[in-house]
Amino acid sequence: MPLGLDPQTRRYPVQGLAGFAMRGRVQAALVASAFALLSLIMPLLGLISSATVALVTLRKGANEGLIAAAFAVALSGLISFAALGSPIPAMGFALAMWLPVWLLGLVLRQGRSLDLAIQSAVLLGVLIVLGIHLQTADPAKYWAQLLEPMRESLVAGGALEAATSKQLVAEVSRWMTGAFAAAFYFQVLLALLIARWSQALLYNPGGFGPEFRAFRVRSVVGYLGLGLLILALLLRDAVWLVEALLLLAPLFFLQGVAVVHGLVHGYSLGRGWLIGFYALLVLVMPHSEILVTGLGFVDVWADVRARAAARRKARD
């Protein structure tokens, strides 16, 4: 069996947590609110919180997802009010994370297409970029002001030279709007994928792997990305082109990850290869992410998984 144990007998810690959340509205609210609060200490735990709302939506529908989120907001609001004197932090988290992932969960449930749900998430990024541009006339200046304390700290610590640090911050600020929007909706996508995986663990063991390994960006998105890349190389001062490319980057990155999973599964290489792959993503960032994104971009036309499958079939 590729990747080791039979998916129907293998168990993960998230499986028990998801099973508890699916027992009822109160249980789902407890998990969502608890991990929302824990994310204040460890931000990545917020993914579990959002995934809980998405899981309820995927399994029980839009109304139950909203009710679970509402219960979680009420519980988080009470805790937030008791600890901080205001329920606003909990409400802000709900609007920022639970509402987007609920929408994507609804798209996935209704459309029954992981490809469609993932690519629909780009709209969240577009809305964020438009919102920032509407909020401030000069987004680059806005980001430069936010980054200024960090720049001063790095200069004081000797990590950067004062002469070059301002130029570096100015350059980074130009594309921060697109990077922020892409990072936000990518986080929402990760929560959706965790929810889909959890749903499969509970109700369709082994079902998530083939679905994710088959993920492909539509060719029209690939051609759009290619056109934007060419224009960005020709018009280097057009910041909106860079922002648009950054918004598409998470889609190609996920396709690159799907390609790696597909090759590991197809050649029965074992789970160690995937562990090594994810270790490299963490240890060699951002270069590894750029390479994987490039792989996903090329795969739009090369279809690496299909070519590898054809070679295996011819060899057998």
Sequence and secondary structure as in RCSB ss.txt:
>XXXX:A:sequence
MPLGLDPQTRRYPVQGLAGFAMRGRVQAALVASAFALLSLIMPLLGLISSATVALVTLRKGANEGLIAAAFAVAL
SGLISFAALGSPIPAMGFALAMWLPVWLLGLVLRQGRSLDLAIQSAVLLGVLIVLGIHLQTADPAKYWAQLLEPM
RESLVAGGALEAATSKQLVAEVSRWMTGAFAAAFYFQVLLALLIARWSQALLYNPGGFGPEFRAFRVRSVVGYLG
LGLLILALLLRDAVWLVEALLLLAPLFFLQGVAVVHGLVHGYSLGRGWLIGFYALLVLVMPHSEILVTGLGFVDV
WADVRARAAARRKARD
>XXXX:A:secstr
 TTSS TTT   HHHHHHHHHTT HHHHHHHHHHHHHHTTTSGGGHHHHHHHHHHHHHHH HHHHHHHHHHHHHH
HHHHHHHHHS SHHHHHHIIIIIHHHHHHHHHHHHH  HHHHHHHTHHHHHHHHHHHHHH S HHHHHHHHHHHH
HHHHHHTTSS HHHHHHHHHHHHHTHHHHHHHHHHHHHHHHHHHHHHHHHHHHSTT HHHHHHT    HHHHHHH
HHHHHHHHH TT HHHHHHHHHHHHHHHHHHHHHHHHHHHHTT  HHHHHHHHHHHHHTTTHHHHHHHHHHHHHH
HH HHHHHHHHHHHH 
